[in-house]
Amino acid sequence: MYLRRSRPDLHRPFPVPLYPVTPILTVALSAVVVAGAVQDEPVPSLCALGFIALSFPVYWFGYRKRIAAHKATNGADVPAPPRQFVELVPSSA
């Protein structure tokens, strides 16, 4: 939703049906599922949520490291695209 507002000019090959209702409904229903899991099995569910929460700093550190490496090699502020994206998208040449 952020990119739809900040970069409306980007090409989007798949339009989300009933936007913005679909993403909001998905997040709300996912929260209900997580709340039900925590209610039924609190200890394993909270351990899983804690593990997920701990993964965010690890991802952020790796992201910042990738940005720094890209700046050092290219001198640009834009981070390098993920390797999977580069391999899937053919070059325009």
Secondary structure by P-SEA (a helix, b strand, c coil): cccccccccccccccccaaaaaaaaaaaaaaaaaaaaaaaccaaaaaaaaaaaaaaaaaaaaaaaaaaaaaaacccccccccaaaaaaccccc
